[in-house]
Amino acid sequence: MSMTLYAAPLSSATPVVHALCELEIPHEVVLLDLLAGDQHQPEFRALNPNAQVPTLVVDGAPIFEALAILQWLGDRFGLARGLWPAAEDPARLEALSWSTWAYVTFGSALKRFLQATGARVPEALRHPVQAKHTQDELQGLLGLLDARLAARRFLLGDDFTLVDLIVASVVSYGAHCGVSTDGHAGVEAWLERFHARPAYQKAWAPAAG
């Protein structure tokens, strides 16, 4: 099986790089210069009409959207390594629920927060009331996550899975953007365990450069 990941440093493709490292899957990485507009080249748009990373090409067939890629990797490669629950395992339902929660529920609130506060957003479009509202919403969601982690080391139990990778990647990005995890001790301890993984440090190594 041939696998090529189109990515950009420190982008939404990085969790996919991390997953490929965790799974130890042979693959090629093609880095795009987003500022130079590489993602708009016709050859790339033929793979992903959204002109975004990540895009994974498997034996010539493309799959895009980070969550879709990560869930597919879990299904295809994660079972054998104990990093994704089997279809008949009730934990599969939790895996799909929490991973989708990260990108859809938490992620959409985070996007609204960034639209109200982000440094790249024109000052005239920033909205302090919306920022406060979404910050409160995100704190409530972190409270739900904290409750989930109160009696377990990882989201599905005692062992790390790709579910933790998916959710922790989004939460970590939120923390980087100003969504505090203070007061959520379970979340903070879980993030420390996540960040200590060798595959995480390898995937995010460009951040230190």
C-alpha positions as a printed NumPy array, in Angstrom:
array([[  0.   ,   0.   ,   0.   ],
       [  1.381,   3.41 ,  -0.969],
       [  0.475,   6.403,   1.152],
       [  1.276,  10.075,   0.588],
       [  0.288,  12.806,   3.029],
       [  0.049,  16.385,   1.818],
       [  0.704,  18.568,   4.838],
       [  2.067,  21.882,   6.063],
       [  4.162,  22.466,   9.196],
       [  2.181,  23.17 ,  12.375],
       [ -1.164,  22.912,  10.644],
       [ -4.291,  20.796,  10.965],
       [ -2.261,  18.088,   9.237],
       [  0.011,  17.66 ,  12.258],
       [ -2.359,  15.327,  14.172],
       [ -2.341,  13.077,  11.099],
       [  1.477,  13.116,  11.11 ],
       [  1.298,  12.172,  14.791],
       [ -1.131,   9.315,  14.082],
       [  1.077,   7.935,  11.314],
       [  4.004,   7.991,  13.756],
       [  1.985,   6.202,  16.444],
       [  0.9  ,   3.565,  13.948],
       [  4.386,   3.272,  12.406],
       [  2.955,   3.291,   8.89 ],
       [  5.394,   3.799,   6.001],
       [  4.392,   6.923,   4.117],
       [  5.672,   9.886,   2.157],
       [  5.059,  13.477,   3.263],
       [  4.734,  16.282,   0.733],
       [  4.957,  19.681,   2.419],
       [  2.988,  22.489,   0.832],
       [  3.867,  26.161,   1.199],
       [  0.444,  27.568,   2.006],
       [  1.638,  31.184,   1.937],
       [  2.971,  30.64 ,  -1.576],
       [ -0.37 ,  29.144,  -2.627],
       [  0.785,  25.592,  -3.325],
       [ -2.641,  24.343,  -2.223],
       [ -4.281,  26.134,  -5.139],
       [ -2.308,  24.371,  -7.846],
       [ -4.559,  22.371, -10.195],
       [ -2.751,  19.13 ,  -9.392],
       [ -3.559,  19.478,  -5.712],
       [ -7.122,  20.72 ,  -6.237],
       [ -7.741,  17.558,  -8.24 ],
       [ -7.051,  15.66 ,  -5.   ],
       [ -8.834,  18.064,  -2.658],
       [-11.176,  20.662,  -4.169],
       [-11.182,  22.495,  -0.827],
       [ -7.477,  23.296,  -1.36 ],
       [ -6.601,  22.443,   2.231],
       [ -4.318,  20.164,   4.187],
       [ -4.31 ,  17.442,   5.278],
       [ -4.964,  15.307,   2.246],
       [ -3.96 ,  11.646,   2.281],
       [ -3.6  ,   9.687,  -0.961],
       [ -3.881,   5.925,  -0.531],
       [ -2.991,   3.849,  -3.581],
       [ -3.974,   6.82 ,  -5.728],
       [ -7.286,   7.533,  -3.964],
       [ -7.512,  10.758,  -1.905],
       [ -9.188,  11.264,   1.432],
       [ -9.401,  14.729,   2.999],
       [-10.597,  16.336,   6.254],
       [ -8.441,  15.541,   9.283],
       [-11.164,  13.792,  11.262],
       [-12.093,  11.519,   8.352],
       [ -8.43 ,  10.617,   7.84 ],
       [ -7.849,   9.917,  11.534],
       [-10.948,   7.751,  11.885],
       [-10.014,   5.846,   8.719],
       [ -6.496,   5.247,  10.041],
       [ -8.012,   3.946,  13.248],
       [-10.272,   1.533,  11.355],
       [ -7.596,   0.379,   8.918],
       [ -4.499,   0.211,  11.14 ],
       [ -5.424,   0.983,  14.734],
       [ -7.176,  -2.259,  15.654],
       [ -4.062,  -4.416,  15.33 ],
       [ -2.12 ,  -2.076,  17.629],
       [ -4.863,  -1.685,  20.214],
       [ -5.236,   1.982,  19.306],
       [ -8.832,   1.797,  18.028],
       [-11.759,  -0.38 ,  19.153],
       [-13.207,  -3.056,  16.887],
       [-16.573,  -2.556,  15.189],
       [-18.342,  -4.953,  17.565],
       [-16.801,  -3.363,  20.67 ],
       [-19.174,  -0.932,  22.448],
       [-16.147,   1.331,  22.908],
       [-16.249,   1.958,  19.141],
       [-19.382,   4.028,  19.683],
       [-17.561,   6.111,  22.31 ],
       [-14.565,   6.474,  20.004],
       [-16.69 ,   7.871,  17.2  ],
       [-18.653,  10.088,  19.595],
       [-15.683,  11.695,  21.359],
       [-13.577,  12.138,  18.229],
       [-16.479,  13.819,  16.434],
       [-17.225,  15.894,  19.557],
       [-13.687,  17.278,  19.393],
       [-13.953,  18.539,  15.823],
       [-17.651,  19.418,  15.658],
       [-18.759,  20.542,  19.139],
       [-15.536,  21.795,  20.732],
       [-14.019,  22.748,  17.385],
       [-16.939,  24.872,  16.239],
       [-16.985,  26.772,  19.548],
       [-13.23 ,  27.278,  19.245],
       [-13.63 ,  28.623,  15.72 ],
       [-16.218,  31.145,  16.92 ],
       [-13.872,  32.155,  19.753],
       [-11.028,  32.73 ,  17.297],
       [-13.279,  34.693,  14.963],
       [-14.069,  37.023,  17.866],
       [-10.527,  37.357,  19.213],
       [ -7.961,  36.141,  16.67 ],
       [ -4.962,  38.269,  15.805],
       [ -5.556,  37.513,  12.12 ],
       [ -9.124,  38.813,  12.281],
       [ -9.544,  42.51 ,  11.381],
       [-10.055,  44.564,  14.518],
       [-13.418,  45.822,  13.273],
       [-14.708,  42.236,  13.217],
       [-13.603,  41.281,  16.721],
       [-16.439,  40.963,  19.202],
       [-15.786,  41.006,  22.978],
       [-19.285,  39.797,  23.864],
       [-19.048,  36.845,  21.487],
       [-15.552,  36.125,  22.817],
       [-16.82 ,  35.986,  26.397],
       [-19.797,  33.835,  25.41 ],
       [-17.708,  31.285,  23.525],
       [-15.004,  31.254,  26.21 ],
       [-17.699,  30.331,  28.738],
       [-19.033,  27.676,  26.347],
       [-15.561,  26.199,  25.919],
       [-15.021,  26.11 ,  29.667],
       [-18.272,  24.171,  30.011],
       [-17.097,  21.695,  27.377],
       [-13.766,  21.293,  29.155],
       [-15.77 ,  20.544,  32.29 ],
       [-17.505,  17.697,  30.46 ],
       [-14.145,  16.354,  29.324],
       [-12.75 ,  16.694,  32.838],
       [-15.653,  14.661,  34.212],
       [-14.989,  11.97 ,  31.609],
       [-11.364,  11.754,  32.742],
       [-12.119,  11.764,  36.466],
       [-11.98 ,   7.97 ,  36.797],
       [ -9.714,   7.011,  33.878],
       [ -6.267,   7.878,  32.557],
       [ -7.436,   8.112,  28.958],
       [-10.76 ,   8.629,  27.24 ],
       [-11.536,   4.951,  26.701],
       [ -9.872,   3.61 ,  29.835],
       [ -6.359,   2.975,  31.112],
       [ -4.659,   2.882,  27.71 ],
       [ -3.94 ,   5.559,  25.129],
       [ -5.842,   5.334,  21.834],
       [ -6.229,   7.453,  18.733],
       [ -9.323,   8.923,  20.384],
       [ -7.003,  10.658,  22.848],
       [ -4.827,  11.851,  19.974],
       [ -7.816,  13.339,  18.159],
       [ -9.391,  15.062,  21.146],
       [ -6.163,  16.191,  22.801],
       [ -4.886,  17.702,  19.548],
       [ -7.932,  19.974,  19.341],
       [ -7.859,  20.848,  23.052],
       [ -4.114,  21.562,  22.881],
       [ -4.677,  23.909,  19.969],
       [ -7.396,  25.644,  21.949],
       [ -5.032,  26.113,  24.891],
       [ -2.428,  27.555,  22.514],
       [ -5.067,  30.038,  21.315],
       [ -5.99 ,  31.213,  24.808],
       [ -8.602,  28.731,  26.044],
       [ -7.399,  28.107,  29.583],
       [ -7.495,  24.631,  31.107],
       [ -7.12 ,  26.038,  34.644],
       [ -9.503,  24.357,  37.048],
       [ -9.685,  21.19 ,  34.966],
       [ -7.088,  19.054,  36.714],
       [ -8.059,  15.849,  34.926],
       [ -7.705,  17.488,  31.53 ],
       [ -4.338,  18.986,  32.412],
       [ -2.923,  15.667,  33.687],
       [ -4.239,  13.907,  30.567],
       [ -2.64 ,  16.528,  28.296],
       [  0.681,  16.051,  30.079],
       [  0.543,  12.32 ,  29.381],
       [ -0.355,  13.043,  25.77 ],
       [  2.446,  15.56 ,  25.242],
       [  4.997,  13.154,  26.752],
       [  4.449,  10.547,  24.031],
       [  7.499,  10.134,  21.764],
       [  5.326,  10.187,  18.641],
       [  3.776,  13.504,  19.731],
       [  7.199,  15.056,  20.228],
       [  8.382,  13.748,  16.868],
       [  5.319,  15.077,  15.034],
       [  5.542,  18.494,  16.649],
       [  9.352,  18.771,  16.483],
       [  9.18 ,  21.64 ,  13.929],
       [  7.571,  23.777,  16.658],
       [ 10.881,  23.831,  18.484],
       [ 12.84 ,  24.823,  15.407]])
